[in-house]
Amino acid sequence: MAFKVIDGGGSGRENRELQEQREWVKLAFSKAVRDMAANMLCVISGAGKSHELLVQMKNVIDQAIEFQELHGHFPEISNFLMIQNEHQKHIDRARAGELDQASVDRWWKDGTFEQMMAEHKIMCGALQTVASQLIAQETQNISGERELHDGIKLDEGPR
């Protein structure tokens, strides 16, 4: 879907339309790149739909071009693909006043935050290990395995 690029110097209605178009294409790019990445990870693990990967890659490129046309630059892919650190998300919510301090204190005390941090470390280590193995980078593979095992040790820690 090609958009008519609206000059930002126009009326308020035109500026709102431009902002809506930018937000729509940002969401479309986010969905396209996440769908493709998720399918690729599934294919790597032995599942997934390998026959859809090239079509998904083309869709990502098409959406990136539309993003560039509306924003004046290509999207920063890492902004759309980083896995969320649940522990940090809850800490940020507490700082923003969206989560009460009693919940934060309870989650520190009962080990919930430690488990979240361990799970995140395990996921990051596993992803780095897989990526390193795909391109035969032994040093990064060792680093990923270390992070994976550190996360496992953290998860097995005292409660």
GUMI-181679 format. One record per residue: residue in three letters; x negated, y negated, z negated of N, C-alpha, C in turn. Coordinates in pm, whole numbers, plus 50000, padded with zeros to 5 digits. Layout:
ALAXYZXYZXYZ...
// end
This chain:
MET499165011750000500005000050000499114987750000ALA499154979950105498354967750114499154956150059PHE498504947549985499134935849928498754923650007LYS499684914150011499364901050065498644893449955VAL497414889449981496644882349880497174868149872ILE497524864249751498074850849728496974842149671ASP496784830449729495794821049680496174816749539GLY495234817449447495484814249307495844799749283GLY495704790949381495984776749360497424773049387GLY498294782649405499684779949441500554776949321SER501854778749344502834775749240502754785949127GLY503474782949021503524791948907504074805648945ARG505084805649034505674818349079504644826449156GLU503874819949242502844826949319501754832449227ASN501384824749126500384829449030500894841548952ARG502184841348912502764852848843502784865048934GLU503134863049061503144874049157501744879949175LEU500744871249183499374875849196498964883849073GLN499294878948955498964886248832499674899748828GLU500924900148870501664912848874501024922548973GLN500614917449088499954925949188498624931249132ARG497874922749066496594926949008496804937648902GLU497814935748818498084945748713498554958848775TRP499394958148877499884970248942498734978049003VAL497844971249076496744978349141495744983449038LYS495594976548927494734981548818495284994548762LEU496594994948739497225007148689497155018448793ALA497355015048920497285025149026495875030849038PHE494855022249028493475027049031493195035948911SER493635031548792493415039248671493995053248684LYS495215054148732495855067248748495105075648850ALA494745069648962494055077149068492715082549020VAL491925074448954490595078748912490685088948798ARG491655087348709491825096948600492335110348652ASP493305109948745493805122348804492685130048873MET491875122948950490775129249022489745134948924ALA489375127148823488385131648726488885143748648ALA490135143448606490705154648531490715167248617ASN491125165948742491145177548830489735182748853MET488775173648869487385177848890486875185648769LEU487175180948650486765188248529487425202048523CYS488685202748563489365215648565488725224948668VAL488385219648784487735227748887486385232748836ILE485635224048770484335227948715484495239248614SER485585238848537485795249048434486395261948491GLY486675262148621487185274348683488675274048709ALA489315262848684490745261448710490915249748807GLY491965242348796492145230448877492575233549018LYS492685223049095493165223849233492085218249325SER491115226549357489985221949437490425216849574HIS491515222349626492005218149757492535203749755GLU492775198149638493285184349628492185174049603LEU490975178649572489915169349531489595158749636LEU489405162649761489035152749862490155142549885VAL491395147049880492525137749894492545128149775GLN492285133449655492235124949537491085114949546MET489935119349595488795110249610489125098949708LYS489785102349817490185092049914491165082249850ASN492085087249770493035078549702492315069149606VAL491305074049537490515065549446489855054349527ILE489255057849639488585047749723489595037549776ASP490745042449823491785033249873492235023649763GLN492455028949643492885020449531491775010649490ALA490525015049497489395006249463489304994749562ILE489554997449689489524986949791490634976849766GLU491834981749734492934972549703492604964249579PHE492014970549479491594963449358490624952349395GLN489634955649478488624945849519489254934249595GLU490224937249680490874926649758491624916849667LEU492214921849559492994913249470492164906849358HIS491104913449315490314908549202489004901949245GLY488564904649368487314898949415486084907049377HIS486304918549314485204927549277485784941649262PHE484914951549271485374965249252485574968049104PRO486444977449072486674980648930485454987348869GLU485254984948742484194991648666484765005148623ILE484355015748689484965028948670484865033548525SER483775030448458483645035148319484745029748229ASN485315018248264486415012748184487665021548189PHE487755029948291488935038148311488715052748274LEU487465056848256487175071048237486615074848100MET486195065548021485595069147893486645075647804ILE486245086747740487175093047647487245084647521GLN488435084147466488675075447353488205081947223ASN487505074247145487055078447013488205075446916GLU488915085946873490095084246788489755076946657HIS488625080346598488205073746474488105058746495GLN487405054646603487225040446629488545033646662LYS489425040746732490745035146764491505031746636HIS491465040546537492185038046411491515026946330ILE490205026446331489495015546262489875002146326ASP489905001646459490294989446530491734985546496ARG492614995446487494014992746450494094986846309ALA493274992046219493264986946081492774972446079ARG491734969646156491214955846163492244946246220ALA493064951146313494094942746375495354941746290GLY495354948646175496514948146086497644957446128GLU497364966646219498394975946268498424988846187LEU497484990546096497375002646015497004998245873ASP497725003445775497494998945638496215005045580GLN495624997945487494375002245425494525015345349ALA495705017945295495935030445221495745042545314SER496225041445435496045052445532494575054345565VAL493875043245589492445043945620491705050645504ASP491975046245382491305051945265491615066845252ARG492875070445270493275084445260492545092945366TRP492435088045490491805095645598490295097045576TRP489675086945511488275088445474488145099245367LYS489035098645268488955107845154489245122345195ASP490255124545281490635138345313489845144445430GLY488905136545487488055141945593488605140445734THR489745133845748490345132145881489395124645973PHE488785113845925487875106046010486645114146048GLU486105121645952484935129945984485265140046093GLN486465145946086486865155546188487015148646324MET487595136746325487735129246451486365126246511MET485425122146426484085118946475483385131546527ALA483565142746458482965155346501483535159646636GLU484845158746651485475162746777484985154146893HIS484855141146868484375132146973482935135747012LYS482115138346914480715142046939480645155247016ILE481475164846983481515177647053481905175547199MET482965167647222483405165147360482335158047442CYS481725147847384480675140547457479485149547487GLY479085157647390477975166847411478285177147519ALA479505182547516479905192447617479915186147756LEU480445174147768480485167447899479085164547950GLN478195159747862476825157047904476135169947946THR476375180747874475765193647909476225198248046VAL477515197548071478055201748202477475193148314ALA477505180048295476975171048398475505173748425SER474745175748320473295178348335473045191548407GLN473845201548377473675214348445474025213448593LEU475005205148627475405203648768474275197948853ILE473465189148794472385182948872471005186848822ALA470945197548745469685203548700468775193548630GLN469315186248532468515177048452468325183348313GLU467225190248296466995198048175466935189348050THR466265177948057466145169347937467515164747890GLN468355160147985469705155647948470565167347901ASN470335179247959471055191147917470735194247770ILE469475193647734469055196147596469685185847502SER469685173347545470285162647465471785165147445GLY472465169047551473895172047542474175183747451GLU473355194147461473525205747373473295201947227ARG472305193247204472025188747066473235181147012GLU473795172147094474965164547049476145173747023LEU476345183447109477415193247092477255200646959HIS476065205646933475815213246810475855204246686ASP475405191746699475535182346586476995180146551GLY477835179146653479275177446630479865189546562ILE479435201446602479935213746541479515214146394LYS478265210746366477775210546227478565200346144LEU478825188646204479595178246135480995183246105ASP481595190646199482945195846180482965206746073GLU481885214046060481825224845962481405220045825GLY481095207045815480595201445689481565202745574PRO481135198545455481975199945335483205191145344ARG484265195745287485545188345284486005186945141
// end
